[in-house]
């Protein structure tokens, strides 16, 4: 069973919106701080937005005010609502589950977001 499955990527024009979803197994979702990372071509993977172990959220300065992370505990799913997209948001977006109190991390396979100018 794949632990994390992302969906929702695609091609969008600058200024548009997309919503990414990440479905996790219950066993992982219930013990993890969930988050989203991205990796643009030629760049390192970076944090986009994530929940802390206490349930608060963090977001990269570059996406604050535009992207929102949320979760549906009943569906074991975390979302990333992306508004006012820019070409520099083009990247593969990865879902991450960081098991609280351990060094264990799970990653999805990634979903490509392409923002055209």
C-alpha positions, 0 to 999 in steps of 0.5 A, a space after each residue: 500500500 502506497 502510504 501517501 498519494 497526491 493528486 490535483 497537479 496540472 497546468 494553470 495560467 499565472 493568477 490561477 488556482 489549484 488544490 492539491 490533495 494527499 491521501 494517507 493511510 490512517 495509521 500514518 495520518 493519525 501519528 504524523 505532522 503532514 506537510 507539502 514540499 516542492 522541488 523546482 528543476 535544478 533546485 533543492 526540495 523546500 518546505 511549502 507549508 506544513 502542520 506542526 506536531 501541535 497542530 499549528 501551521 508553517 508556510 514559506 514566506 514566498 507562499 504566505 497569503 497565497 497558499 493554505 494548508 488544511 486537513 480533513 481528519 475524517 478522510 485522512 487527507 491534507 490539502 494545499 489550496 494554491 491561489 494567485 499562482 506564479 510561474 515561479 511556483 512551477 515544481 513537483 509538489 510532494 506530500 510529507 508525513 513526519 511521524 511525531 517523536 521520531 525521525 521517520 518520514 514518508 513521502 508521496 511520489 509527487 505531483 507536477 504543478 506548471 504555471 504558465 506566464 
